[in-house]
Structure formats: structure tokens, C-alpha cells
Amino acid sequence: MNELVDRLIKEANLSPDQAQKAIKTIADFVKERFPMLGGAVDQIFAAGNKED
């Protein structure tokens, strides 16, 4: 997760807070549009949060 935040900061010129919000927005969008992936999305981002 940190790697994705860092990339958004560097490549999209976002603040750390904006990068976190962008990731949450994307995750929520994927779970809304593809409910069958909800558990996988949660696991991916939960695993990333453990490294924080």
C-alpha cells in the first residue's frame, strides 16, 4: 500500500492525504461495481495496511 501511495504522490503530484483518499475511492468503486471482488479488494488493502 505504501508503494501505491508513494507513486500517487510522485506521479500524480498528490498530497499523502489525497493519495489515501484516491485509493479508498478506487477500492470503494471496485467493490460497488464488482461486488464479487469485494472480499479480494478488502484483503488486498488490509494486507497493505499491515505494512504501514
N, C-alpha and C positions, 0 to 999 in steps of 0.2 A: 504494500500500500504506500509506503514511504516513497518508493521509486516512482509510482504514478503521480503522487503529489509533487515531487521534485520536477518531474517532466512538465506538468501543467504550469508550475511556477516559471520554469525556464523557457519553455516553448510557446506558451500562451500568455506569458507575462502576467500571470495571476498572482495575487497575494496568497499566502498559505490558507487563509480563511476562505477565500474564493475557490481555491483548488479543492478544499474539503467539501464545500457546498456543491461544486460541479460533480464530484464523484458521487455524492449522495443523490443528486438529481438524476444522474445517469442510472444508478442502481435502482432507484425507485421506478424510473421509466421502464427499464427492462422487466422488472417484476410485474408491473402493471400490464404491459403489452404481452408478456410471455409468462403467465402465472406458473407454468410447469417448470420454469427455471428459477423460481423464487428461492427455493432451498439452496440451489447451487450458488446463486448470487450472494445470499446471506453467508454461506460458508466461505466463499472467496474473500469477501470483505471482512468477515470475522477473523479469518486467518491473518489477513493483513494487519488488522488492528492489534493482534497479539505482539507483533513486532515493534509497535510504537513505543 
